[in-house]
Amino acid sequence: MSSRKFASLLITFIAIVALTAVALAVAPTALSSLPAQQENIALILTAASLTLVTLLLYILIDRVIAPDPVKQFQEPLDVAVQFNQRVAGMPDEATLAVAIGEMLGEWLSVHRSGWLLLTPSNTHLEVRSVAGRGELPESTFLLERTHWLINTLNQRRQPILHEELKTAPMEAEALAWFQQLGVSVYAPIVEAGLLIAILAIGPKDERLPFRTRELRLIELMAALAAPSLRAARLQTEARQLQDKVASLQQSVAARPPAAPPNAAQLTVAHNDFITIASHELRTPLTQLMGFAELLQTLTRDETIDRAALTQTAANITRACDRLDEVISQIMDIARLDSNAMEFRFQATSVEAILRGALEPYINAIRARRLNLRIYGLNANLPKLFADERRMAQAIGQLASNAIKYTPDGGEIQISLELMPAQAEQSARIHWVVADTGVGIDPQHHQTIFEKFRTLGETAKHSTSTTKFMGSGPGLGLAIARGIVERHGGRIWVESTAHDPAKLPGSRFHILLPLKPPAFDPRTLNSETLPPERRMTGPLKPFITE
């Protein structure tokens, strides 16, 4: 028996002894005037009243000694803050299960919990139990994908009590497996719309039932646990891939010099590691976005200050977008280095590429009061065969660079010119993105196209991609060069000096062939622009020629 329970019983016993003593002292006088039959009835009613009072006193005292632990959380935000602080950086599923089990023990007096991890196979789901708190048996069981518990958790997205399993349609073997776990509640862990695990909880101390507020807390904890569990599983996979790469490298190094290394296996392992690293880096984004959505929900419910939280949520979302952009650039440069970036060459137009390149920066151009002028954009420019999205990314990077290094009120010019075919040189389009900014020292004209190269002291710059002198990871121009070169083009820069006072400006040039080298017409879907890519109107009105 717990010390809390013993204290409740002791105080109740003392109270009952006191009440009984009072009753015995008062009863002879009160009952002496009653007939014998009525006296017996009065004694029975007195005993029943004392029993009822005993029960009520016990419940009241137990609640006073052990108040509802869920009430310590005034807002769901309190749960989210404490939860994220305590599970941050967990390296694997088992460690995460222990951390969550400790919280469940503190908040809900639960003495058993853990994961039921789901791994899909051809027609079944492998369910593997992982103990977090208490003696949760660790074993594996195969469930059909259409099993009652899986379907119900997918549909309800709420915790299910074990009592429901006893009456649910399922095989006796499956029910026996869940029975041996000895848990009371099954909460779904859903990530990206998919059920990836089940949080198994209970029973509570003294096997008391779960109250509605406690089930809601469990539901919130399961929602918060999803990105952390996904991150822990990805870290495990990443370590396994690292071990695989290390093992392959050791086997290659141990081979005789004449034996060629198994490059194919290394390449597969390397690409797999890139994919896992990408997801691993994106996991904090999932947590931040979930936190932002929670804040936005609270503001809609008007439970806390709307203006402050709306601004906080907007800032978190903006930070997520920026981090996602940086991660995308890192992955793009890795794909270019390993020739893993895919290009979809099709018929497109200069206007379509230019629109895709400039639209993300329209608000920044307006906010910075920059004058953007475009020359040479006319009907005489022929269609070209290119990856429209990737070329828009490359031109957009030059536009972003011009915005960052041009003071407010400056000018950016984009000029286009068709270069006819000459001798062995095919027809090309000459793109120039010029600005009236701080310029680039000639000694850096080559190095700025290398990876992780930035100009100036990055520590003093803003992390924005559009504010004046905003810093960045130093990958944009390297990616732009990789994209242009994969199209058979060439990119370079002209500038006389770097001078924030005199503002000599810079001019970025791209020579882009109308058709990439070794052009294969079979890779084209059509010789016309796809309907979704047709231009429906002019570029933004502030852009003039």
C-alpha positions in Angstrom: 0.0 0.0 0.0 1.3 3.4 -0.9 2.0 6.0 1.8 -0.6 8.3 0.4 -3.3 5.6 0.6 -2.3 4.7 4.1 -2.5 8.3 5.2 -6.0 8.6 3.6 -7.2 5.5 5.5 -5.7 6.6 8.8 -7.3 10.0 8.6 -10.6 8.5 7.6 -10.4 6.0 10.5 -9.8 8.8 13.0 -12.7 10.8 11.6 -15.0 7.7 11.9 -14.0 7.0 15.5 -14.7 10.6 16.4 -18.1 10.5 14.7 -19.0 7.1 16.3 -18.1 8.5 19.7 -20.3 11.5 19.2 -23.1 9.2 18.0 -22.8 6.9 21.0 -22.9 9.9 23.3 -26.0 11.4 21.7 -27.9 8.2 20.8 -29.1 7.0 24.3 -30.7 10.4 25.0 -32.2 10.7 21.5 -33.5 7.2 21.3 -34.8 6.7 24.9 -38.1 8.4 24.1 -38.8 6.2 21.1 -40.8 2.9 21.1 -38.7 -0.2 20.7 -39.6 -0.8 17.0 -38.8 2.8 16.0 -35.6 2.6 18.1 -34.4 -0.3 15.9 -35.2 1.6 12.7 -33.3 4.6 14.0 -30.3 2.5 14.8 -30.3 1.0 11.3 -30.6 4.5 9.7 -27.8 5.8 11.9 -25.5 2.9 10.9 -26.3 3.5 7.2 -25.6 7.2 7.6 -22.2 6.5 9.3 -21.3 4.2 6.4 -22.2 6.8 3.8 -20.3 9.5 5.7 -17.3 7.2 5.9 -17.3 6.7 2.2 -17.7 10.4 1.4 -15.0 11.3 3.9 -12.6 8.8 2.4 -13.1 10.1 -1.1 -12.8 13.7 0.1 -9.6 13.1 2.1 -8.0 11.1 -0.7 -8.7 13.9 -3.1 -7.2 16.5 -0.7 -4.1 14.5 -0.1 -3.7 13.5 -3.8 -5.2 16.3 -5.9 -5.8 15.8 -9.7 -2.3 15.9 -11.2 -3.6 17.1 -14.5 -4.8 20.3 -12.9 -1.2 21.5 -12.6 -1.3 22.2 -16.3 -3.3 25.4 -16.7 -2.8 25.3 -20.5 -1.9 22.6 -23.1 1.1 24.9 -23.8 2.5 24.0 -20.3 2.4 20.3 -21.3 4.0 21.0 -24.6 6.8 23.0 -23.1 7.6 20.4 -20.3 7.3 17.5 -22.7 9.6 18.9 -25.4 12.2 19.9 -22.8 12.4 16.4 -21.3 12.5 14.4 -24.6 14.8 16.7 -26.5 17.8 14.8 -28.0 16.7 11.3 -27.1 19.0 9.0 -29.2 16.7 5.9 -29.6 13.2 4.6 -29.0 14.0 2.9 -25.7 15.4 6.0 -24.1 12.5 8.1 -25.3 10.1 5.5 -23.9 11.8 5.8 -20.5 11.5 9.6 -20.5 7.8 9.5 -21.4 7.2 6.8 -18.8 8.7 9.0 -16.1 6.3 11.8 -17.1 3.4 9.5 -17.0 4.4 8.2 -13.6 4.7 11.8 -12.2 1.6 13.2 -13.8 -0.8 10.2 -13.8 0.6 7.8 -11.2 1.1 5.2 -14.0 3.5 2.4 -13.1 3.7 0.7 -16.6 4.1 2.2 -20.1 6.0 1.7 -23.4 5.8 1.7 -27.2 4.1 -0.7 -29.5 6.2 0.0 -32.6 4.6 -0.8 -35.9 6.6 -2.0 -38.9 4.7 -2.8 -42.1 5.4 -6.0 -44.1 3.6 -7.4 -47.1 0.2 -8.1 -45.6 0.8 -7.6 -41.9 2.1 -5.2 -39.3 4.9 -6.3 -37.0 4.0 -5.0 -33.5 7.1 -4.8 -31.2 6.7 -3.8 -27.6 9.4 -1.6 -26.0 9.3 -1.0 -22.3 9.5 2.5 -20.9 8.3 2.3 -17.3 7.6 -0.8 -15.2 7.6 -4.4 -16.3 6.1 -4.2 -19.8 6.9 -7.6 -21.5 9.0 -7.1 -24.6 7.9 -9.3 -27.5 6.7 -9.2 -31.1 3.4 -10.1 -32.7 2.0 -10.0 -36.2 -1.3 -8.2 -36.8 -3.3 -7.9 -40.0 -3.3 -4.4 -41.5 -7.1 -4.4 -41.1 -7.1 -5.5 -37.4 -9.8 -4.0 -35.3 -7.4 -2.0 -33.1 -5.4 -0.6 -36.0 -8.6 0.5 -37.9 -10.1 2.0 -34.7 -7.0 4.0 -33.8 -6.7 5.2 -37.4 -10.3 6.4 -37.4 -10.7 7.8 -33.9 -7.2 9.2 -33.4 -8.0 9.0 -29.7 -7.0 6.7 -26.8 -8.8 3.3 -26.5 -9.3 1.5 -23.2 -8.3 -2.1 -22.9 -11.8 -2.9 -21.8 -13.0 -2.3 -25.4 -10.6 -4.9 -26.7 -12.2 -7.6 -24.6 -15.5 -7.2 -26.5 -14.0 -6.3 -29.9 -14.0 -8.8 -32.8 -10.5 -10.3 -32.8 -8.8 -13.7 -32.6 -8.2 -15.2 -29.2 -4.4 -15.3 -29.9 -4.2 -11.6 -30.5 -6.3 -10.8 -27.5 -4.1 -13.0 -25.3 -1.0 -11.1 -26.6 -2.5 -7.7 -25.6 -3.7 -9.2 -22.4 -0.2 -10.3 -21.3 1.1 -6.7 -21.8 -1.0 -5.7 -18.8 -1.8 -2.1 -20.0 -5.1 -0.2 -19.7 -4.9 2.5 -22.5 -3.7 2.4 -26.1 -3.0 5.9 -27.6 -2.2 6.3 -31.4 1.1 7.8 -32.5 0.4 9.4 -35.9 3.1 11.0 -38.0 2.4 12.5 -41.5 -1.1 11.0 -41.4 0.2 7.4 -40.7 -0.1 5.3 -37.6 3.5 4.5 -36.8 3.2 3.3 -33.2 0.9 2.9 -30.1 1.6 4.4 -26.7 0.7 1.7 -24.2 -0.2 3.0 -20.7 -1.4 1.8 -17.4 -2.7 0.7 -15.1 -2.6 3.5 -12.5 -1.8 3.1 -8.9 -4.5 1.1 -7.0 -5.9 0.4 -10.5 -8.1 3.5 -10.4 -9.9 4.3 -13.7 -8.6 7.0 -16.0 -10.7 10.2 -15.9 -11.6 12.2 -19.0 -9.0 14.9 -18.2 -6.3 12.3 -17.9 -7.3 10.7 -21.2 -7.1 14.1 -22.9 -3.6 14.6 -21.4 -2.6 11.2 -22.8 -4.0 12.1 -26.2 -1.9 15.4 -26.2 1.2 13.5 -25.1 0.8 11.0 -27.9 0.5 13.8 -30.4 3.6 15.5 -29.1 5.5 12.2 -29.1 5.1 11.5 -32.8 7.9 13.7 -34.2 10.3 12.7 -31.3 9.7 9.0 -32.0 10.2 9.5 -35.7 13.4 11.4 -35.0 14.7 8.6 -32.7 13.9 5.9 -35.3 15.7 7.9 -38.0 18.7 8.3 -35.7 18.8 4.6 -35.3 18.6 4.1 -39.1 21.3 6.7 -39.6 23.7 4.9 -37.2 23.0 1.6 -39.0 23.8 3.2 -42.3 26.9 4.8 -40.9 28.0 1.4 -39.7 27.3 0.0 -43.1 29.4 2.7 -44.8 32.2 2.1 -42.4 32.1 -1.6 -43.0 32.2 -1.2 -46.7 35.1 1.2 -46.5 37.0 -1.2 -44.3 36.3 -4.1 -46.8 37.5 -1.9 -49.7 40.6 -0.9 -47.9 41.4 -4.5 -47.1 41.2 -5.6 -50.7 44.4 -6.2 -52.8 45.4 -3.1 -54.8 44.4 -4.8 -58.1 40.9 -5.4 -57.0 38.6 -2.5 -57.8 36.4 -1.1 -55.0 32.7 -1.9 -55.1 31.7 1.6 -56.0 28.1 0.7 -56.6 27.6 -0.4 -53.0 29.3 2.7 -51.7 27.2 4.9 -53.9 24.0 3.3 -52.7 25.0 3.6 -49.0 26.1 7.2 -49.6 22.8 8.1 -51.2 20.8 6.3 -48.5 22.7 8.2 -45.9 21.9 11.5 -47.6 18.2 10.7 -47.6 18.2 9.7 -43.9 20.2 12.9 -43.0 17.7 15.0 -44.8 14.8 13.5 -42.8 16.9 13.7 -39.6 17.5 17.4 -40.2 13.8 18.1 -41.0 12.6 16.5 -37.8 13.1 19.7 -35.7 10.9 21.4 -38.3 8.1 19.0 -37.6 8.3 19.8 -33.9 8.4 23.5 -34.5 5.5 23.4 -36.9 3.5 21.3 -34.4 4.3 23.8 -31.7 3.2 26.7 -33.9 0.0 24.9 -34.8 -0.7 24.4 -31.1 -0.1 28.1 -30.4 -2.5 29.0 -33.2 -5.1 26.7 -31.8 -4.9 28.4 -28.4 -5.3 31.8 -30.0 -8.4 30.6 -31.8 -9.8 29.4 -28.5 -9.0 32.8 -27.0 -7.4 31.1 -23.9 -4.3 33.4 -23.9 -3.2 36.7 -25.4 -4.0 36.5 -29.1 -1.7 39.2 -30.5 1.4 38.0 -28.7 0.9 34.3 -29.6 -0.1 35.1 -33.2 3.2 36.9 -33.6 5.1 34.1 -31.9 3.5 31.5 -34.2 4.3 33.6 -37.2 7.9 33.9 -36.2 8.2 30.2 -35.6 6.7 29.4 -39.0 9.1 31.9 -40.6 12.1 30.3 -38.9 10.9 26.9 -40.1 10.6 28.1 -43.7 14.1 29.6 -43.5 15.6 26.4 -42.0 13.8 24.3 -44.6 15.3 26.5 -47.4 18.8 26.0 -45.9 18.3 22.2 -45.7 17.0 22.1 -49.3 20.2 24.0 -50.4 22.4 21.5 -48.6 20.6 18.6 -50.2 20.7 20.2 -53.6 24.5 20.7 -53.5 25.0 17.1 -52.3 22.9 15.9 -55.2 24.9 18.0 -57.7 28.2 16.7 -56.2 27.0 13.1 -56.6 25.3 13.7 -60.0 22.0 12.6 -58.3 20.0 15.7 -59.1 17.2 14.9 -61.6 16.5 17.3 -64.5 13.3 17.3 -66.5 14.1 19.0 -69.8 11.0 20.2 -71.7 10.0 23.1 -74.0 9.6 26.3 -72.0 9.9 30.0 -72.3 12.2 32.7 -70.9 9.2 34.4 -69.5 8.1 31.3 -67.6 11.5 30.9 -66.1 11.7 34.6 -65.2 8.3 34.6 -63.5 9.2 31.5 -61.4 12.5 33.2 -60.4 11.1 36.6 -59.4 7.7 35.8 -57.7 9.2 34.6 -54.4 11.0 38.0 -54.1 8.3 40.4 -55.1 7.4 41.4 -51.5 11.0 41.9 -50.6 11.6 44.1 -53.7 8.7 46.3 -52.7 9.6 46.4 -49.1 13.2 47.4 -49.9 11.9 50.0 -52.5 14.2 48.5 -55.2 13.6 49.5 -58.8 13.6 46.3 -61.0 13.9 46.8 -64.7 13.8 44.0 -67.4 15.1 44.5 -70.9 14.9 42.3 -74.0 11.9 40.3 -72.9 9.9 40.2 -76.1 8.3 37.8 -78.6 11.5 37.4 -80.6 13.0 35.2 -77.9 12.5 31.5 -79.0 11.5 28.7 -76.7 14.3 26.7 -75.1 14.5 23.2 -73.8 15.4 23.3 -70.1 14.3 22.2 -66.6 12.0 25.2 -65.9 12.0 24.8 -62.1 15.7 24.4 -61.8 16.6 27.3 -64.1 14.1 29.5 -62.2 16.0 28.4 -59.0 19.3 29.5 -60.6 18.0 32.9 -61.9 16.2 33.4 -58.6 19.5 33.0 -56.7 21.1 35.7 -58.8 18.1 37.9 -58.0 18.3 37.1 -54.3 22.0 38.0 -54.4 21.3 41.3 -56.0 18.6 42.1 -53.5 20.9 41.3 -50.5 23.8 43.4 -51.7 21.9 46.4 -53.0 20.9 49.2 -50.5 17.3 50.2 -50.2 16.2 52.4 -53.1 18.8 50.9 -55.5 18.2 49.4 -58.9 18.4 45.8 -60.3 18.4 45.2 -64.1 17.8 42.0 -65.9 18.6 41.9 -69.6 18.0 39.2 -72.1 19.6 38.8 -75.6 19.5 36.0 -78.2 23.0 35.1 -79.4 22.6 33.4 -82.9 24.5 30.2 -83.7 28.0 30.8 -85.0 30.3 28.1 -86.5 30.4 25.3 -84.0 28.6 27.3 -81.3 24.8 26.7 -81.1 22.3 29.5 -80.4 22.2 30.8 -76.9 20.4 33.3 -74.6 22.5 35.7 -72.7 21.1 36.6 -69.3 22.6 39.5 -67.3 21.5 40.3 -63.7 23.0 43.7 -62.8 22.7 45.7 -59.6 23.9 49.0 -58.0 25.1 47.3 -54.9 28.3 47.0 -53.0 30.2 45.1 -55.6 32.6 42.1 -55.4 36.3 42.3 -55.2 37.9 40.8 -58.3 39.9 38.3 -56.2 36.6 36.7 -55.2 35.1 36.4 -58.7 35.9 32.6 -58.8 35.6 31.7 -55.2 32.0 33.0 -54.7 30.8 30.1 -56.9 32.4 27.6 -54.5 30.4 25.8 -51.7 30.0 27.6 -48.3 31.6 30.8 -49.6 30.1 34.1 -48.3 31.5 37.7 -48.5 32.1 39.9 -45.5 31.9 39.0 -41.9 28.9 36.7 -41.6 28.6 37.1 -37.9 27.7 40.7 -38.4 25.1 40.1 -41.0 21.4 39.5 -40.7 20.3 35.9 -41.3 17.6 37.1 -43.7 17.9 36.2 -47.4 16.5 39.6 -48.5 17.7 42.2 -45.9 20.6 44.4 -46.9 23.9 42.4 -46.4 21.9 39.4 -45.2 24.1 36.3 -44.7 23.4 32.7 -45.8 25.0 29.3 -46.0 27.0 30.2 -49.0 25.5 27.6 -51.3 23.2 29.6 -53.6 25.7 30.6 -56.2 27.3 27.1 -56.2 23.9 25.6 -56.8 23.2 28.1 -59.6 26.5 27.2 -61.3 25.8 23.5 -61.0 22.4 24.0 -62.6 23.6 26.2 -65.4 26.5 23.8 -66.2 24.2 20.8 -66.3 22.3 22.8 -69.0 25.5 23.2 -70.9 25.8 26.9 -70.0 28.3 29.1 -68.4 28.1 31.6 -65.5 30.5 34.3 -64.4 30.5 37.7 -62.6 31.9 41.1 -63.4 32.6 43.8 -60.8 35.4 46.4 -60.4 35.6 46.4 -56.6 33.8 45.8 -53.3 32.9 49.3 -51.9 29.9 49.9 -49.7 30.4 53.6 -50.0 30.8 54.1 -53.8 28.5 51.1 -54.7 30.2 50.0 -58.0 27.6 47.2 -58.4 28.1 43.8 -60.1 26.9 42.0 -63.2 26.2 38.3 -63.3 26.2 36.7 -66.7 24.7 33.4 -67.9 25.1 32.0 -71.4 22.4 29.3 -71.8 22.1 27.2 -75.0 18.6 26.7 -76.4 19.1 23.0 -76.2 21.3 21.2 -73.6 24.3 19.1 -74.9 23.5 15.6 -76.2 19.9 16.7 -76.4 17.6 13.7 -76.8 14.1 14.6 -78.1 12.7 11.4 -76.7 13.0 12.9 -73.2 10.4 15.6 -74.1 6.7 15.2 -73.3 5.7 17.7 -76.0 7.2 20.4 -78.2 4.7 22.9 -76.7 4.4 24.4 -73.3 2.2 22.3 -70.9 -1.1 24.1 -70.2 -0.2 24.6 -66.5 2.9 26.5 -67.6 1.4 28.9 -70.1 1.8 32.5 -69.2 -1.6 34.1 -68.6 -0.5 37.7 -68.2 2.4 40.1 -68.0 4.9 40.1 -65.1 4.2 42.2 -62.0 3.3 45.8 -62.8 6.3 47.3 -61.0 8.6 45.5 -63.5 9.2 47.7 -66.5 11.2 47.5 -69.7 
